[in-house]
């Protein structure tokens, strides 16, 4: 801790004139900031020890041995000078608040090895073989200490298997402004404030210049032992079970399944991983059985005694030829069975897909857990095989509404569209999100009358074109044909508005993009204007940050193209080609990186900062 002391005055043996000058010089020093006084005092001590250069031995920035120093004895005070109390050459060292050897700041997953975390005690030599480097090579305490312990981690890739190298060294702080002596130990940690009560109120009033108390401070500082337990699940917290946590297999550093991955609250996941097994021992591998995923019981809240069992809602059986059969009785858990079919071995009732559905409340409690599984047969020719795992969360008393993006559209999801029944009302949408904006669906027969009502949804980012053939007889009138073809092109309930974002709300009508409908015709005498094509052009732009741009629809145009056909025809039948198409156009402007104004430093030094040099 840095301390300042008043400078020593010149001896009284000096002349009176020199004494007056010295008095003026000392008065000037008292006006100096404490930092400059410390530097002047250090300069005086160093000049007094000139001729005795200390011998210092160092081994770089990190040294395991203290540097030996040799100092000259202190100079005795001059006669007629008031002797000063000797300065302590050494004092109590700062006591480490934490043990750096046991501290691991990158260990974020319990009972699981974190990638590139060399201090993680759960990592083994097998895990070190896939590490690239230590994410945190040095772990230390407060960097303001002049000397402290530091834990250094590294990897020895020359060993087989790779080994972790650990060193505990003394780190020397090269800065001259560091804590060397601790004369106020409570400053190394936060002090628990003493809450005033009837017994210590008078004592606190005497030791404090001013004291005030209010109900708010009492509530915040006083711990009530009978307060109710407010434990709940929060976003990202691991789902606890009666034994450890709910395991959700997923790929880690490769495509192979890692079974120790914990499932997190409100984190929806859908992964695929590869399982490499010895088929002869399939009955002994618990991660292949249904009981491994349905037997755990999830705690309602962390640390609670209330357990929520996992209910098997459906069991689907898949054979070797990919046929699916739904098992009616879900209470019967099929065990793993190894059978031989000639020279081939087959393991049946193997888990191929697992889908968890967890229901939670707004208070952060798990109230229901369901699982849907797909069991199948795996032969020796199929090893290694792929497994799929999915988990999603549903809030209680709410109906999930699927979105096409949040907020921007996601490529491959349907466009949200609807119509406004009357002015001032909200947007009306069909419950089928894949039927809000559609095109004709092409078939092998290419008969427009046969595929009437069969549509394909418009998916964001996918340019599509479809069509069919319409065979007309001479007896059908032009007006009837026009109505039939127009209904084929538009479909049932062609929308008036398209949502700009994938999560746009129906009540925000002003944000929705209107569909501009354009009709192109070619007028000919004695001809039938028959619509033959519907071309939809969707213009979108990248909206938001450069790091994570969101897709936003800014314009939608539907162009109905008509063609002229003569009223009279020499033949009895006529074939017309009908087509629909959608095109997505990116109209994003080139992004320009913007920067804030460079900050200015408005700092002022005291007027006597450089006194007496200037």
C-alpha positions as CSV (number, residue, x, y, z in Angstrom):
1,X,0.0,0.0,0.0
2,X,1.5,3.4,-1.0
3,X,2.1,5.8,1.9
4,X,3.4,9.4,1.9
5,X,5.5,11.0,4.6
6,X,6.6,14.7,5.0
7,X,10.1,15.3,3.8
8,X,12.9,15.8,6.2
9,X,13.9,19.5,6.9
10,X,17.5,20.7,6.5
11,X,19.7,20.6,9.5
12,X,19.8,23.7,11.8
13,X,23.5,24.0,11.3
14,X,22.8,25.7,8.0
15,X,22.8,29.4,7.7
16,X,19.7,31.5,8.4
17,X,19.3,32.5,4.8
18,X,19.5,29.0,3.6
19,X,17.0,28.0,6.3
20,X,14.5,30.6,4.9
21,X,15.0,29.2,1.4
22,X,14.6,25.7,2.7
23,X,11.4,26.7,4.5
24,X,10.0,28.1,1.3
25,X,11.0,24.9,-0.6
26,X,9.3,22.7,2.0
27,X,6.1,24.8,2.0
28,X,6.0,24.3,-1.8
29,X,6.4,20.5,-1.3
30,X,3.4,20.4,1.0
31,X,1.3,21.7,-1.9
32,X,2.4,18.8,-4.2
33,X,0.1,15.8,-4.8
34,X,0.8,12.7,-2.7
35,X,1.9,10.8,-5.8
36,X,4.8,13.2,-6.5
37,X,5.9,13.2,-2.9
38,X,6.2,9.4,-3.0
39,X,8.4,9.6,-6.1
40,X,10.6,12.3,-4.5
41,X,11.0,10.3,-1.4
42,X,12.0,7.2,-3.4
43,X,14.5,9.3,-5.4
44,X,16.0,10.6,-2.1
45,X,16.4,7.0,-0.8
46,X,18.0,5.8,-4.0
47,X,20.4,8.7,-4.1
48,X,21.4,8.0,-0.4
49,X,22.2,4.4,-1.4
50,X,24.4,5.3,-4.4
51,X,27.4,3.1,-4.5
52,X,25.6,0.1,-3.3
53,X,23.9,-1.4,-6.4
54,X,21.5,-4.3,-5.4
55,X,22.2,-7.7,-7.0
56,X,19.0,-9.0,-8.6
57,X,18.6,-12.5,-10.1
58,X,15.5,-13.1,-12.2
59,X,14.3,-15.9,-14.4
60,X,11.8,-14.0,-16.5
61,X,8.4,-12.7,-15.7
62,X,7.4,-15.9,-13.9
63,X,9.9,-17.0,-11.3
64,X,9.6,-19.8,-8.8
65,X,12.4,-18.3,-6.5
66,X,12.4,-14.9,-4.9
67,X,15.0,-12.5,-6.2
68,X,17.9,-12.1,-3.7
69,X,18.8,-8.5,-3.0
70,X,21.7,-6.9,-1.1
71,X,21.1,-3.5,0.5
72,X,23.5,-1.1,2.2
73,X,22.8,-0.2,5.8
74,X,20.6,2.9,6.4
75,X,22.5,6.2,6.7
76,X,22.4,7.6,10.2
77,X,20.7,10.9,10.6
78,X,22.7,14.0,10.7
79,X,23.4,15.9,14.0
80,X,20.8,18.5,15.1
81,X,18.1,16.6,13.1
82,X,15.1,15.0,14.6
83,X,15.5,11.3,14.1
84,X,12.6,9.7,12.0
85,X,11.0,6.4,12.8
86,X,12.6,3.7,10.7
87,X,10.6,2.6,7.7
88,X,9.7,-1.1,7.7
89,X,11.7,-3.0,5.2
90,X,9.2,-5.8,5.1
91,X,5.7,-6.3,6.2
92,X,2.9,-8.8,6.0
93,X,2.4,-10.2,2.6
94,X,-1.2,-10.1,1.1
95,X,-2.9,-13.3,1.9
96,X,-4.4,-15.0,-1.2
97,X,-8.2,-14.8,-1.1
98,X,-8.6,-17.8,-3.4
99,X,-6.5,-20.9,-4.1
100,X,-5.5,-20.5,-7.7
101,X,-4.5,-24.2,-7.9
102,X,-8.1,-25.2,-7.3
103,X,-9.7,-22.4,-9.3
104,X,-10.9,-23.2,-12.9
105,X,-12.9,-20.4,-14.5
106,X,-13.6,-22.3,-17.7
107,X,-15.1,-25.4,-16.0
108,X,-18.8,-24.5,-16.9
109,X,-20.3,-28.0,-17.2
110,X,-20.5,-30.3,-14.1
111,X,-19.4,-33.9,-14.6
112,X,-18.4,-33.0,-18.2
113,X,-15.1,-32.1,-19.8
114,X,-15.2,-28.6,-21.4
115,X,-13.3,-28.3,-24.7
116,X,-9.8,-26.7,-24.4
117,X,-10.3,-26.2,-20.6
118,X,-7.0,-27.6,-19.3
119,X,-7.8,-27.1,-15.6
120,X,-11.1,-29.0,-15.8
121,X,-10.7,-32.0,-13.4
122,X,-13.3,-34.0,-15.5
123,X,-10.9,-34.1,-18.5
124,X,-8.8,-37.2,-19.1
125,X,-6.0,-38.0,-21.5
126,X,-8.5,-39.1,-24.1
127,X,-10.0,-35.6,-24.0
128,X,-6.6,-33.9,-24.2
129,X,-6.0,-35.6,-27.5
130,X,-8.7,-33.5,-29.2
131,X,-7.6,-30.2,-27.5
132,X,-6.0,-27.6,-29.7
133,X,-4.7,-25.3,-26.9
134,X,-5.5,-24.2,-23.4
135,X,-8.3,-21.6,-23.5
136,X,-7.1,-20.1,-20.2
137,X,-3.3,-20.9,-19.8
138,X,-2.8,-18.7,-16.7
139,X,-5.0,-18.5,-13.6
140,X,-4.2,-16.0,-10.9
141,X,-5.8,-13.8,-8.3
142,X,-5.7,-10.0,-8.0
143,X,-3.3,-8.5,-10.5
144,X,-2.6,-5.5,-8.3
145,X,-0.3,-7.5,-6.0
146,X,3.4,-7.2,-6.4
147,X,3.9,-10.9,-5.9
148,X,1.3,-13.7,-6.0
149,X,0.8,-17.3,-7.0
150,X,-0.1,-18.2,-10.5
151,X,-1.2,-21.5,-12.0
152,X,0.1,-22.2,-15.5
153,X,-1.4,-24.9,-17.7
154,X,-0.1,-26.3,-20.9
155,X,-0.3,-29.4,-23.0
156,X,2.4,-31.9,-23.9
157,X,1.5,-33.2,-27.3
158,X,4.7,-35.2,-27.7
159,X,3.5,-37.6,-25.0
160,X,1.2,-40.5,-26.0
161,X,-1.5,-39.9,-25.0
162,X,-1.1,-36.1,-24.6
163,X,-0.6,-35.0,-21.0
164,X,-1.5,-31.8,-19.1
165,X,1.4,-29.8,-17.6
166,X,0.7,-27.9,-14.5
167,X,3.0,-25.4,-12.7
168,X,2.4,-23.2,-9.6
169,X,4.8,-20.3,-9.7
170,X,5.3,-16.9,-8.1
171,X,4.4,-14.1,-10.5
172,X,6.1,-10.8,-10.2
173,X,4.2,-7.7,-11.1
174,X,6.6,-5.4,-13.1
175,X,4.5,-2.3,-12.4
176,X,5.9,0.2,-9.8
177,X,2.3,0.8,-8.6
178,X,1.4,-2.5,-6.9
179,X,0.4,-3.7,-3.4
180,X,3.6,-4.8,-1.6
181,X,2.6,-4.5,2.1
182,X,-0.8,-5.1,3.6
183,X,-1.5,-2.9,6.6
184,X,-5.3,-3.1,6.2
185,X,-6.3,-6.7,5.8
186,X,-10.1,-6.1,5.6
187,X,-9.4,-4.3,2.3
188,X,-8.7,-7.6,0.6
189,X,-12.4,-8.7,0.8
190,X,-15.8,-7.2,1.0
191,X,-17.0,-6.4,4.5
192,X,-20.4,-7.5,5.6
193,X,-22.2,-4.4,6.9
194,X,-23.3,-4.4,10.4
195,X,-27.0,-4.0,10.5
196,X,-28.2,-1.7,13.3
197,X,-30.5,-3.1,15.9
198,X,-31.4,-2.4,19.6
199,X,-28.1,-3.8,20.9
200,X,-25.6,-2.0,18.7
201,X,-27.4,1.2,17.8
202,X,-25.6,3.4,20.4
203,X,-22.2,2.0,19.4
204,X,-22.8,2.7,15.7
205,X,-24.0,6.3,16.5
206,X,-20.7,7.0,18.3
207,X,-18.4,5.6,15.5
208,X,-20.3,7.2,12.7
209,X,-20.3,10.9,11.8
210,X,-23.8,10.7,10.4
211,X,-26.1,7.8,10.4
212,X,-29.4,7.2,8.7
213,X,-31.6,4.2,8.4
214,X,-34.7,3.4,6.4
215,X,-36.9,0.4,5.8
216,X,-35.5,-0.3,2.4
217,X,-32.0,-0.8,3.6
218,X,-33.2,-3.0,6.4
219,X,-35.0,-5.2,4.0
220,X,-32.1,-5.5,1.6
221,X,-29.5,-6.2,4.3
222,X,-31.4,-8.4,6.8
223,X,-31.6,-12.0,5.9
224,X,-34.9,-13.6,6.9
225,X,-34.4,-17.2,7.9
226,X,-38.1,-18.0,7.4
227,X,-38.2,-16.6,3.8
228,X,-39.9,-18.9,1.3
229,X,-37.7,-20.9,-1.0
230,X,-37.7,-19.2,-4.4
231,X,-35.8,-21.9,-6.3
232,X,-36.8,-22.2,-9.9
233,X,-35.4,-23.1,-13.3
234,X,-33.9,-20.3,-15.3
235,X,-32.9,-20.1,-18.9
236,X,-29.8,-22.3,-19.6
237,X,-29.9,-24.1,-16.2
238,X,-29.3,-27.9,-16.4
239,X,-32.4,-30.0,-15.8
240,X,-31.8,-31.9,-12.6
241,X,-33.0,-35.5,-12.0
242,X,-33.1,-37.7,-8.9
243,X,-29.5,-38.8,-9.6
244,X,-27.7,-36.1,-11.6
245,X,-29.1,-34.3,-14.6
246,X,-31.2,-35.2,-17.7
247,X,-28.7,-36.4,-20.4
248,X,-29.2,-35.3,-24.0
249,X,-26.7,-37.1,-26.3
250,X,-25.2,-34.8,-28.9
251,X,-22.0,-34.6,-31.0
252,X,-19.1,-32.8,-29.4
253,X,-15.8,-32.6,-31.3
254,X,-16.9,-35.1,-33.9
255,X,-20.0,-36.7,-35.3
256,X,-19.9,-39.4,-32.5
257,X,-22.6,-39.2,-29.8
258,X,-21.5,-37.8,-26.4
259,X,-23.9,-39.1,-23.7
260,X,-22.9,-36.7,-20.9
261,X,-24.3,-33.6,-22.5
262,X,-26.9,-32.0,-20.1
263,X,-30.3,-30.8,-21.3
264,X,-30.8,-27.1,-20.4
265,X,-34.0,-25.3,-19.5
266,X,-35.8,-23.5,-22.4
267,X,-33.0,-24.5,-24.8
268,X,-34.7,-26.3,-27.7
269,X,-32.3,-28.7,-29.5
270,X,-32.4,-31.1,-32.4
271,X,-29.2,-32.9,-33.2
272,X,-28.0,-36.0,-35.1
273,X,-25.0,-38.0,-34.0
274,X,-23.4,-41.3,-35.0
275,X,-23.2,-44.4,-32.7
276,X,-20.3,-46.8,-33.2
277,X,-20.9,-50.0,-31.3
278,X,-20.0,-53.7,-31.1
279,X,-23.2,-55.4,-32.2
280,X,-22.5,-58.5,-30.2
281,X,-22.6,-56.4,-27.0
282,X,-25.6,-54.3,-27.9
283,X,-27.7,-55.8,-25.0
284,X,-25.1,-54.4,-22.5
285,X,-25.1,-50.8,-24.0
286,X,-27.7,-48.9,-22.0
287,X,-27.8,-45.9,-24.3
288,X,-29.5,-48.1,-26.9
289,X,-32.4,-49.1,-24.7
290,X,-35.7,-47.2,-24.2
291,X,-35.4,-47.4,-20.4
292,X,-32.3,-45.2,-20.5
293,X,-34.4,-42.3,-21.8
294,X,-37.7,-42.9,-20.0
295,X,-36.6,-44.0,-16.5
296,X,-35.1,-40.7,-15.2
297,X,-37.3,-38.5,-13.0
298,X,-36.9,-34.7,-13.4
299,X,-37.0,-32.5,-10.4
300,X,-39.9,-30.0,-10.5
301,X,-37.5,-27.2,-9.4
302,X,-33.7,-27.4,-8.6
303,X,-33.1,-29.1,-5.3
304,X,-36.7,-30.1,-4.8
305,X,-38.1,-33.4,-3.5
306,X,-40.9,-33.4,-6.0
307,X,-40.2,-35.5,-9.1
308,X,-41.8,-35.5,-12.5
309,X,-41.7,-38.9,-14.3
310,X,-41.2,-39.1,-18.0
311,X,-44.2,-40.6,-19.7
312,X,-43.8,-42.6,-23.0
313,X,-46.4,-41.2,-25.3
314,X,-45.7,-43.2,-28.5
315,X,-43.4,-46.0,-29.6
316,X,-42.9,-46.5,-33.3
317,X,-41.2,-49.7,-34.6
318,X,-39.1,-49.5,-37.8
319,X,-38.1,-52.7,-39.6
320,X,-35.0,-53.3,-41.8
321,X,-37.0,-52.4,-44.9
322,X,-37.9,-49.0,-43.3
323,X,-41.6,-49.9,-42.7
324,X,-43.1,-48.2,-39.6
325,X,-45.5,-49.7,-37.1
326,X,-47.1,-47.9,-34.2
327,X,-47.1,-49.9,-31.0
328,X,-50.5,-49.6,-29.2
329,X,-49.4,-50.4,-25.7
330,X,-46.8,-47.8,-24.6
331,X,-46.5,-49.3,-21.1
332,X,-44.6,-52.3,-22.3
333,X,-40.9,-51.4,-22.8
334,X,-39.3,-53.6,-25.4
335,X,-35.8,-54.9,-24.3
336,X,-32.8,-55.2,-26.6
337,X,-32.7,-58.5,-28.4
338,X,-29.8,-59.9,-30.4
339,X,-30.8,-62.4,-33.1
340,X,-28.8,-64.2,-35.8
341,X,-30.1,-64.3,-39.4
342,X,-27.7,-66.6,-41.2
343,X,-24.2,-65.1,-41.1
344,X,-25.6,-61.7,-40.1
345,X,-26.5,-60.5,-36.6
346,X,-29.3,-58.1,-35.9
347,X,-30.0,-56.1,-32.8
348,X,-33.7,-55.2,-32.4
349,X,-35.5,-52.5,-30.4
350,X,-32.6,-50.1,-30.7
351,X,-33.3,-46.4,-30.1
352,X,-33.1,-44.5,-33.4
353,X,-35.0,-41.3,-32.5
354,X,-35.9,-39.7,-29.2
355,X,-38.1,-36.6,-28.8
356,X,-38.6,-35.0,-25.4
357,X,-41.6,-32.6,-24.8
358,X,-41.4,-30.8,-21.5
359,X,-44.2,-28.5,-20.2
360,X,-43.3,-25.7,-17.8
361,X,-45.0,-22.9,-15.9
362,X,-44.2,-19.2,-15.9
363,X,-42.8,-19.8,-12.4
364,X,-40.0,-21.9,-13.8
365,X,-41.3,-25.3,-12.8
366,X,-41.4,-28.5,-14.8
367,X,-44.9,-30.0,-14.6
368,X,-45.0,-32.6,-17.3
369,X,-42.4,-34.6,-19.3
370,X,-43.2,-36.8,-22.4
371,X,-41.0,-38.8,-24.7
372,X,-41.7,-40.1,-28.2
373,X,-39.3,-42.8,-29.5
374,X,-38.5,-44.6,-32.7
375,X,-37.2,-48.2,-32.2
376,X,-35.6,-50.1,-35.0
377,X,-33.4,-53.0,-36.0
378,X,-29.7,-52.6,-36.7
379,X,-27.7,-55.1,-38.6
380,X,-23.9,-55.5,-38.7
381,X,-23.9,-53.9,-42.1
382,X,-25.5,-50.7,-40.7
383,X,-22.9,-50.1,-38.0
384,X,-22.1,-47.3,-37.4
385,X,-25.7,-45.9,-37.5
386,X,-27.2,-42.5,-36.9
387,X,-29.4,-41.4,-34.0
388,X,-31.7,-38.3,-33.7
389,X,-32.5,-36.5,-30.5
390,X,-34.8,-33.6,-30.0
391,X,-36.1,-31.6,-27.0
392,X,-38.5,-28.7,-26.9
393,X,-40.4,-26.8,-24.2
394,X,-44.0,-25.8,-24.1
395,X,-45.5,-23.3,-21.6
396,X,-48.5,-24.5,-19.7
397,X,-52.0,-23.3,-20.7
398,X,-50.6,-21.9,-24.0
399,X,-50.8,-23.1,-27.6
400,X,-47.5,-22.9,-29.5
401,X,-47.6,-20.9,-32.6
402,X,-45.0,-21.8,-35.2
403,X,-43.1,-18.9,-36.7
404,X,-41.3,-18.5,-40.0
405,X,-38.5,-16.7,-38.3
406,X,-37.6,-14.7,-35.2
407,X,-37.6,-11.9,-36.3
408,X,-36.3,-12.3,-39.9
409,X,-37.5,-15.1,-42.3
410,X,-35.6,-18.3,-42.3
411,X,-34.9,-19.9,-45.7
412,X,-37.2,-22.8,-46.4
413,X,-40.1,-21.7,-44.1
414,X,-43.5,-20.6,-45.6
415,X,-44.4,-16.9,-46.0
416,X,-46.9,-15.6,-43.5
417,X,-49.8,-14.0,-45.4
418,X,-53.5,-13.0,-44.9
419,X,-56.2,-10.6,-45.8
420,X,-58.0,-7.7,-44.1
421,X,-61.8,-8.3,-44.1
422,X,-62.7,-4.7,-43.4
423,X,-60.8,-1.4,-42.8
424,X,-59.5,-1.0,-39.3
425,X,-59.6,-4.8,-38.5
426,X,-56.6,-7.0,-38.0
427,X,-55.1,-9.5,-40.5
428,X,-57.0,-12.7,-40.9
429,X,-54.9,-15.9,-41.5
430,X,-55.7,-19.5,-42.0
431,X,-54.6,-22.0,-39.3
432,X,-52.6,-23.9,-41.9
433,X,-49.4,-21.9,-42.2
434,X,-48.5,-23.8,-45.3
435,X,-51.6,-22.7,-47.1
436,X,-51.5,-18.9,-46.7
437,X,-49.7,-18.2,-49.9
438,X,-49.5,-21.1,-52.5
439,X,-48.8,-22.0,-56.1
440,X,-49.9,-24.7,-58.4
441,X,-48.4,-28.1,-57.8
442,X,-47.0,-29.9,-60.8
443,X,-48.0,-33.5,-61.3
444,X,-47.0,-36.2,-63.8
445,X,-50.4,-36.1,-65.5
446,X,-50.2,-32.2,-65.9
447,X,-54.0,-32.0,-65.9
448,X,-55.2,-28.7,-64.4
449,X,-58.7,-30.1,-63.6
450,X,-57.3,-33.1,-61.9
451,X,-55.0,-31.1,-59.5
452,X,-57.6,-28.4,-58.7
453,X,-57.2,-27.6,-55.0
454,X,-53.8,-29.2,-54.7
455,X,-51.3,-26.4,-53.9
456,X,-47.7,-26.1,-52.8
457,X,-46.6,-23.4,-50.3
458,X,-44.3,-20.5,-51.2
459,X,-41.2,-21.0,-49.2
460,X,-38.9,-18.1,-48.4
461,X,-35.8,-18.0,-50.6
462,X,-36.9,-20.7,-52.9
463,X,-37.6,-19.7,-56.5
464,X,-40.2,-22.1,-57.9
465,X,-42.2,-22.6,-61.1
466,X,-45.0,-25.0,-61.7
467,X,-47.7,-25.6,-64.4
468,X,-50.3,-27.8,-66.0
469,X,-52.3,-28.3,-69.1
470,X,-55.9,-27.3,-69.5
471,X,-57.9,-29.1,-72.3
472,X,-60.9,-27.1,-73.4
473,X,-63.7,-28.1,-75.8
474,X,-65.3,-25.7,-78.3
475,X,-68.6,-25.7,-76.4
476,X,-67.1,-24.0,-73.3
477,X,-67.6,-20.2,-73.3
478,X,-64.7,-17.8,-72.9
479,X,-66.2,-16.2,-69.7
480,X,-66.5,-19.6,-68.0
481,X,-62.9,-20.5,-68.9
482,X,-61.5,-17.2,-67.6
483,X,-63.2,-17.7,-64.2
484,X,-61.9,-21.3,-64.0
485,X,-58.3,-20.5,-64.9
486,X,-58.1,-17.5,-62.6
487,X,-59.3,-19.6,-59.7
488,X,-56.6,-22.2,-60.6
489,X,-53.9,-19.6,-60.6
490,X,-54.8,-17.7,-57.4
491,X,-56.2,-20.6,-55.4
492,X,-58.7,-20.3,-52.7
493,X,-58.4,-17.0,-50.7
494,X,-55.4,-15.2,-52.4
495,X,-53.9,-13.0,-49.6
496,X,-53.9,-9.2,-49.7
497,X,-51.0,-8.8,-47.2
498,X,-47.7,-10.5,-46.5
499,X,-45.9,-10.3,-43.2
500,X,-42.6,-8.4,-43.3
501,X,-40.9,-10.6,-40.7
502,X,-41.4,-14.2,-39.7
503,X,-42.8,-13.2,-36.3
504,X,-45.0,-10.3,-37.3
505,X,-48.2,-9.9,-35.2
506,X,-51.6,-9.9,-37.0
507,X,-52.8,-6.8,-35.1
508,X,-49.9,-4.7,-36.5
509,X,-51.6,-4.0,-39.8
510,X,-49.5,-1.0,-40.7
511,X,-46.3,-3.1,-40.7
512,X,-47.6,-5.7,-43.1
513,X,-46.7,-5.4,-46.8
514,X,-49.6,-5.1,-49.3
515,X,-49.6,-7.4,-52.4
516,X,-49.7,-5.3,-55.5
517,X,-51.8,-7.1,-58.1
518,X,-51.1,-6.2,-61.7
519,X,-53.0,-7.5,-64.8
520,X,-51.3,-7.6,-68.2
521,X,-53.5,-8.1,-71.2
522,X,-53.1,-7.9,-75.0
523,X,-56.2,-6.7,-76.8
524,X,-57.2,-8.3,-80.1
525,X,-60.4,-8.1,-82.1
526,X,-62.7,-11.1,-81.7
527,X,-60.4,-12.8,-79.1
528,X,-60.7,-14.2,-75.6
529,X,-58.5,-12.7,-72.9
530,X,-57.5,-15.8,-71.0
531,X,-55.1,-15.6,-68.0
532,X,-52.3,-18.1,-68.5
533,X,-49.6,-17.3,-65.9
534,X,-49.2,-15.8,-62.4
535,X,-45.8,-14.5,-61.6
536,X,-45.1,-13.4,-58.0
537,X,-42.0,-11.3,-57.2
538,X,-40.9,-11.0,-53.6
539,X,-38.3,-8.3,-52.8
540,X,-36.5,-8.6,-49.5
541,X,-33.6,-6.9,-47.8
542,X,-31.1,-7.6,-45.0
543,X,-32.2,-5.7,-41.9
544,X,-30.3,-5.0,-38.7
545,X,-26.7,-5.7,-37.6
546,X,-24.0,-6.7,-40.0
547,X,-23.1,-9.6,-37.7
548,X,-26.6,-11.0,-37.7
549,X,-28.7,-9.6,-40.5
550,X,-32.4,-10.5,-40.6
551,X,-34.4,-11.1,-43.8
552,X,-37.3,-8.6,-44.2
553,X,-39.8,-8.5,-47.0
554,X,-40.3,-5.0,-48.4
555,X,-42.4,-5.5,-51.5
556,X,-44.6,-8.2,-53.1
557,X,-46.0,-8.0,-56.6
558,X,-48.4,-10.5,-58.2
559,X,-48.5,-10.2,-62.0
560,X,-51.4,-11.9,-63.8
561,X,-50.5,-12.4,-67.4
562,X,-53.3,-12.9,-70.0
563,X,-53.1,-14.0,-73.6
564,X,-55.5,-13.6,-76.5
565,X,-57.1,-16.6,-78.1
566,X,-59.5,-16.5,-81.0
567,X,-63.1,-17.1,-80.3
568,X,-63.4,-19.6,-83.3
569,X,-61.2,-22.6,-83.6
570,X,-61.1,-25.1,-86.5
571,X,-60.7,-28.1,-84.1
572,X,-63.0,-29.4,-81.4
573,X,-60.4,-29.3,-78.6
574,X,-57.9,-26.8,-77.4
575,X,-54.9,-27.2,-75.0
576,X,-53.7,-24.3,-72.9
577,X,-50.5,-24.2,-70.8
578,X,-51.1,-22.7,-67.3
579,X,-48.1,-21.7,-65.1
580,X,-47.3,-20.1,-61.8
581,X,-43.9,-18.9,-60.6
582,X,-42.4,-17.1,-57.6
583,X,-39.1,-15.2,-57.6
584,X,-37.2,-13.8,-54.6
585,X,-35.0,-10.7,-55.3
586,X,-32.4,-9.4,-52.8
587,X,-32.6,-5.6,-52.8
588,X,-30.2,-5.0,-49.9
589,X,-28.0,-1.9,-50.2
590,X,-24.3,-2.3,-49.6
591,X,-23.6,-2.2,-45.9
592,X,-21.4,0.7,-44.7
593,X,-19.7,0.3,-41.4
594,X,-20.3,3.3,-39.2
595,X,-18.1,4.4,-36.3
596,X,-18.8,6.6,-33.4
597,X,-16.9,9.8,-32.8
598,X,-13.5,9.3,-31.3
599,X,-13.6,10.0,-27.5
600,X,-11.8,13.1,-26.2
601,X,-10.0,13.1,-23.0
602,X,-10.8,16.2,-21.0
603,X,-8.2,16.0,-18.2
604,X,-6.7,18.8,-16.2
605,X,-3.7,18.7,-14.0
606,X,-3.3,20.8,-10.8
607,X,-1.7,24.1,-11.4
608,X,1.3,23.2,-9.1
609,X,1.7,19.6,-10.5
610,X,5.3,20.2,-11.8
611,X,6.3,22.5,-8.9
612,X,9.2,23.2,-8.2
613,X,10.6,22.1,-11.6
614,X,8.5,24.5,-13.6
